[in-house]
Amino acid sequence: MWFVAIGVLLLVMNFAGLGPVGAWTWGERWWAFLAPFGAAIVWWAFVDSTGWTQRKAMEKVDDKRKARRQKHLEDLGLDAKSRERRKQG
């Protein structure tokens, strides 16, 4: 996503004439405008082929499940803290 944002920023700066990017011409610097988009395509292909995206999504779901389970245990008084208090008291 960052590569796409950088590419769009370069295009906006060029069209608006901002900074040194505003002085670039398409004839001599076309690769500089297209490189971030190409990098994004390569990155997405790599991430999808390695399964990194799916793994991150599954970790998020697992973390939510663990947090929900811990909250339910605390609400029922079955967590480790509650057991320690019962033993001491």
C-alpha positions in Angstrom: 0.0 0.0 0.0 2.9 2.3 0.7 4.3 1.9 -2.8 0.9 2.9 -4.3 0.7 6.0 -2.0 4.3 7.0 -3.0 3.4 6.6 -6.7 0.3 8.7 -6.3 2.2 11.3 -4.4 4.8 11.5 -7.1 2.1 11.9 -9.8 0.2 14.6 -7.8 3.4 16.5 -7.2 4.3 16.4 -10.9 0.9 17.5 -12.1 0.8 20.3 -9.5 4.4 21.4 -10.2 5.5 21.0 -6.6 9.1 20.6 -5.6 11.8 18.9 -7.7 9.3 16.3 -8.9 7.2 19.1 -10.5 10.2 19.8 -12.9 10.5 16.2 -14.0 9.3 15.4 -17.5 7.8 12.1 -18.6 10.3 11.6 -21.4 13.3 11.4 -19.1 11.8 10.2 -15.8 9.0 7.8 -16.8 10.6 5.1 -14.8 10.5 7.2 -11.6 6.8 7.6 -11.9 6.1 3.9 -12.7 8.6 2.3 -10.3 6.5 2.6 -7.2 3.5 0.9 -8.9 5.8 -1.8 -10.2 7.2 -2.4 -6.7 3.6 -2.6 -5.4 2.8 -5.3 -7.9 6.0 -7.3 -7.1 5.3 -6.9 -3.3 1.7 -8.1 -3.6 2.7 -11.1 -5.7 5.4 -12.0 -3.2 3.1 -11.6 -0.2 0.3 -13.6 -1.8 2.6 -16.4 -3.0 4.1 -16.8 0.5 0.8 -16.8 2.3 1.9 -13.9 4.5 -1.4 -12.0 4.1 -3.5 -15.1 5.0 -1.3 -15.8 8.0 -1.6 -12.2 9.3 -5.4 -12.4 8.9 -5.5 -15.7 10.8 -3.3 -14.3 13.6 -5.8 -11.4 14.0 -8.7 -13.8 14.3 -6.8 -15.9 16.8 -5.9 -12.9 18.9 -9.5 -11.7 19.0 -10.6 -15.3 20.0 -8.0 -15.4 22.8 -9.0 -12.0 24.1 -12.7 -12.9 24.0 -12.0 -16.2 25.8 -9.9 -14.4 28.5 -12.7 -11.8 29.0 -15.3 -14.6 29.4 -13.1 -16.4 31.9 -12.6 -13.2 33.9 -16.3 -12.5 33.8 -17.0 -16.0 35.2 -14.3 -15.7 37.8 -12.4 -18.7 36.3 -9.1 -16.9 35.3 -5.8 -17.3 37.1 -6.2 -14.1 39.2 -9.6 -15.2 40.6 -8.2 -18.7 41.5 -5.3 -17.1 43.3 -7.6 -14.9 45.3 -9.8 -17.8 46.2 -6.7 -19.8 47.4 -5.5 -16.9 49.6 -8.8 -15.9 51.0 
